[in-house]
Amino acid sequence: MLRNYRTFLGWQVQHNGLRVDRIVPGRCDQIVLRRSAGKYPNLEVRNIAANGEVWTGVGTNTRKHFPPLADLTPSELPSENMCSIALRISYGRFDYFTVGDITAYKDEGEPPWRDIERPVAQATGPVDVYLLNHHGHYDSNSAYFISMLRPRVATMPVWSAAQPDRHVLRRLVFEDRYPGPRDVFATSMAEANRAVLADWMDRLKALEGHFVVRVAAGGDVYKVFVLDNAAENYRIKSVHGPYESR
């Protein structure tokens, strides 16, 4: 898969003049508006982490969370998931967090550096909306991570019977880790998981659909639209909010 992707990039560079840039953690000037940027001075896309390098929260300073790769054996190297890119999109008071498949789970005896979620959570802080890490698998979205982000809205990109893990869902829907209301949405909850997690299904705002988060001008309030993912016209099934940004 990765070889195919790199071949695609190479073709685009050669034939279409594409410029390929590496995400640099800590920076907020790589992903910017191309049109009418002056109308949105309070919009920022911050690179939180990539390849184990994590923003410190100060300026553009970062630190390496992984040890020097040359000191590790092939079996000890970080997984591709651990190297995922983490981004925080801010517009006024509104903050949205998304990351790929970073994990927190450590088998007994594993070194702490394999928990990449912890430093990412420390750098990110509280957000309004976040997309679950690693589809909500058992090795992700730790209690510490969720308690640091404290999301008002959580969207779960789930599609298999293992997503989300029961413990992950419990951390999200109950107030053990942080107080206050929260709305949780699932993109495609598998029938098997609906049965296993039946006692908590009524706590979710949606079990199926595409989700659109629309932020009002200025960033003070936002809504979540659930779209029908079984129809090409993307019919609006429900509207949630308005929520107040923090």
C-alpha positions as CSV (number, residue, x, y, z in Angstrom):
1,M,0.0,0.0,0.0
2,L,2.7,2.5,1.0
3,R,4.8,1.7,-2.1
4,N,1.8,2.3,-4.3
5,Y,1.1,5.6,-2.6
6,R,4.7,6.7,-3.1
7,T,4.5,5.7,-6.7
8,F,1.4,7.8,-7.1
9,L,3.1,10.8,-5.5
10,G,6.1,10.4,-7.8
11,W,3.9,10.4,-10.8
12,Q,2.1,13.5,-9.7
13,V,5.5,15.3,-9.1
14,Q,6.8,14.3,-12.5
15,H,3.6,15.0,-14.6
16,N,1.6,17.6,-12.7
17,G,4.3,19.5,-10.8
18,L,3.0,18.5,-7.4
19,R,5.1,19.6,-4.5
20,V,5.2,17.1,-1.6
21,D,5.9,18.5,1.8
22,R,6.5,16.6,5.0
23,I,4.3,17.7,8.0
24,V,6.5,19.4,10.5
25,P,5.2,19.1,14.1
26,G,4.8,22.4,16.0
27,R,4.1,24.5,12.9
28,C,0.9,26.3,12.1
29,D,1.8,27.7,8.7
30,Q,1.8,24.6,6.5
31,I,-2.0,24.1,6.2
32,V,-3.4,27.6,5.6
33,L,-6.3,29.3,3.7
34,R,-5.6,30.0,0.0
35,R,-8.5,32.4,-0.4
36,S,-9.8,35.2,1.8
37,A,-7.4,34.4,4.5
38,G,-7.7,38.0,5.9
39,K,-11.4,37.3,6.7
40,Y,-10.4,34.6,9.1
41,P,-7.5,35.7,11.2
42,N,-8.5,33.4,14.1
43,L,-8.3,30.2,12.0
44,E,-5.3,28.0,12.7
45,V,-4.3,24.4,11.9
46,R,-1.6,23.3,14.3
47,N,0.6,20.3,13.6
48,I,0.6,18.5,17.0
49,A,2.6,15.4,16.1
50,A,4.0,13.2,13.4
51,N,6.5,10.3,13.4
52,G,6.8,10.4,17.2
53,E,7.8,14.1,17.3
54,V,5.4,16.1,19.4
55,W,4.7,19.8,19.8
56,T,5.5,21.1,23.4
57,G,2.8,23.7,23.3
58,V,5.3,26.5,23.3
59,G,6.0,28.4,20.1
60,T,7.0,25.8,17.5
61,N,9.2,23.8,19.9
62,T,8.9,20.0,19.7
63,R,10.5,17.0,21.4
64,K,11.2,13.5,20.2
65,H,9.0,11.0,22.0
66,F,10.6,7.9,20.5
67,P,14.2,6.9,21.4
68,P,16.8,7.0,18.6
69,L,15.7,4.4,16.1
70,A,19.3,3.2,15.6
71,D,19.2,2.0,19.2
72,L,16.2,-0.3,18.6
73,T,16.0,-3.7,17.1
74,P,13.6,-4.3,14.1
75,S,11.0,-5.8,16.4
76,E,11.2,-2.8,18.7
77,L,10.7,-0.1,16.0
78,P,7.5,2.1,16.3
79,S,4.6,0.9,14.3
80,E,3.2,2.9,11.4
81,N,0.1,3.6,13.6
82,M,2.3,5.2,16.3
83,C,3.8,7.6,13.7
84,S,0.4,9.0,12.7
85,I,-0.2,12.7,12.1
86,A,-2.1,14.7,14.7
87,L,-3.8,18.0,13.9
88,R,-5.8,20.6,15.9
89,I,-8.0,22.9,13.9
90,S,-9.0,26.0,15.8
91,Y,-11.4,28.8,14.7
92,G,-11.9,31.4,17.4
93,R,-13.0,29.5,20.5
94,F,-13.7,26.3,18.6
95,D,-11.2,23.4,18.6
96,Y,-11.3,20.2,16.5
97,F,-8.8,17.4,17.0
98,T,-8.1,14.6,14.5
99,V,-5.3,12.0,14.4
100,G,-4.8,8.7,12.6
101,D,-4.2,5.5,14.6
102,I,-2.0,6.5,17.5
103,T,-2.2,4.1,20.5
104,A,-1.7,4.1,24.2
105,Y,-1.8,0.4,25.0
106,K,1.3,-1.1,26.6
107,D,1.8,-4.8,27.2
108,E,3.4,-5.7,30.5
109,G,7.0,-4.8,30.4
110,E,6.8,-2.5,27.4
111,P,8.6,0.9,27.7
112,P,6.5,4.1,28.3
113,W,7.6,5.6,25.0
114,R,5.2,3.3,23.2
115,D,2.3,5.3,24.6
116,I,2.3,8.1,22.1
117,E,-1.2,9.2,23.1
118,R,0.0,10.8,26.4
119,P,2.3,13.5,25.1
120,V,-0.2,14.2,22.2
121,A,-2.9,14.8,24.8
122,Q,-0.7,17.0,26.9
123,A,0.1,19.2,23.9
124,T,-3.5,19.3,22.6
125,G,-5.5,20.1,25.7
126,P,-9.3,20.4,25.8
127,V,-11.2,20.5,22.5
128,D,-14.8,20.8,21.4
129,V,-14.9,17.9,18.9
130,Y,-12.6,15.0,18.3
131,L,-12.4,12.0,16.0
132,L,-11.5,8.8,17.9
133,N,-8.0,7.5,17.6
134,H,-7.6,4.1,15.9
135,H,-11.3,3.6,15.4
136,G,-11.8,3.2,19.1
137,H,-9.8,-0.1,19.3
138,Y,-8.8,-1.5,22.7
139,D,-5.3,-0.1,22.5
140,S,-6.4,3.6,22.1
141,N,-8.3,6.5,23.7
142,S,-7.0,5.8,27.1
143,A,-8.6,7.2,30.2
144,Y,-5.8,9.8,30.5
145,F,-6.2,10.8,26.8
146,I,-9.9,11.4,27.1
147,S,-9.7,13.2,30.4
148,M,-7.2,15.6,28.8
149,L,-9.2,16.3,25.7
150,R,-12.6,16.5,27.5
151,P,-14.6,16.6,24.2
152,R,-18.2,17.9,24.1
153,V,-18.7,15.9,20.8
154,A,-16.9,12.7,19.9
155,T,-17.2,11.0,16.5
156,M,-16.3,7.3,16.1
157,P,-15.1,6.1,12.7
158,V,-16.2,2.5,13.4
159,W,-17.0,-0.3,10.9
160,S,-16.1,-3.7,12.5
161,A,-17.2,-5.7,15.5
162,A,-14.1,-4.7,17.4
163,Q,-14.9,-1.0,17.1
164,P,-15.3,0.7,19.5
165,D,-13.9,-1.4,22.4
166,R,-16.3,-1.6,25.3
167,H,-13.9,0.1,27.7
168,V,-13.3,2.9,25.2
169,L,-17.0,3.5,24.8
170,R,-17.5,3.6,28.5
171,R,-14.9,6.2,29.0
172,L,-16.7,8.4,26.5
173,V,-20.3,8.1,27.5
174,F,-19.9,8.2,31.3
175,E,-18.7,11.2,33.3
176,D,-16.0,9.3,35.2
177,R,-13.2,10.9,33.4
178,Y,-14.5,14.5,33.1
179,P,-17.8,16.1,34.1
180,G,-20.5,17.5,31.9
181,P,-22.7,16.4,28.9
182,R,-21.2,14.8,25.8
183,D,-22.6,13.6,22.5
184,V,-21.1,10.6,20.8
185,F,-21.7,9.6,17.2
186,A,-20.8,6.4,15.4
187,T,-20.3,6.2,11.6
188,S,-21.3,2.5,11.1
189,M,-21.8,0.5,14.2
190,A,-21.6,-3.2,13.3
191,E,-24.6,-5.3,14.2
192,A,-22.4,-7.6,16.4
193,N,-21.2,-4.6,18.4
194,R,-24.8,-3.2,18.7
195,A,-25.7,-6.5,20.4
196,V,-22.7,-6.6,22.7
197,L,-23.0,-2.9,23.7
198,A,-26.8,-2.9,23.7
199,D,-27.1,-1.4,27.1
200,W,-25.2,1.7,26.0
201,M,-26.7,2.2,22.5
202,D,-29.3,4.7,23.7
203,R,-26.4,6.9,24.9
204,L,-25.2,7.5,21.3
205,K,-26.7,10.2,19.1
206,A,-26.2,8.2,15.9
207,L,-25.2,4.6,14.9
208,E,-24.8,5.2,11.2
209,G,-24.1,8.1,8.9
210,H,-21.7,10.8,7.7
211,F,-21.1,13.7,10.1
212,V,-20.7,17.3,9.1
213,V,-19.5,19.8,11.8
214,R,-20.5,23.4,10.8
215,V,-19.0,26.2,12.8
216,A,-20.7,29.6,12.9
217,A,-18.9,32.7,11.8
218,G,-16.5,33.7,14.6
219,G,-16.3,30.2,16.0
220,D,-18.5,30.7,19.1
221,V,-21.1,28.0,18.3
222,Y,-21.3,24.9,16.1
223,K,-23.7,22.2,15.0
224,V,-23.4,18.5,14.0
225,F,-25.4,17.3,11.0
226,V,-25.9,13.5,10.5
227,L,-26.2,12.6,6.8
228,D,-27.7,9.5,5.3
229,N,-24.7,7.4,4.1
230,A,-26.9,5.0,2.2
231,A,-28.1,7.7,-0.3
232,E,-26.1,9.6,-2.8
233,N,-28.0,12.8,-2.0
234,Y,-26.7,12.7,1.6
235,R,-30.1,13.5,3.1
236,I,-29.9,15.2,6.5
237,K,-31.2,12.7,9.0
238,S,-30.8,14.8,12.2
239,V,-29.3,18.1,13.4
240,H,-27.6,18.4,16.8
241,G,-26.7,21.6,18.7
242,P,-26.1,24.4,18.6
243,Y,-23.2,23.8,21.0
244,E,-21.2,26.6,22.6
245,S,-17.5,26.5,21.8
246,R,-15.1,26.6,24.8
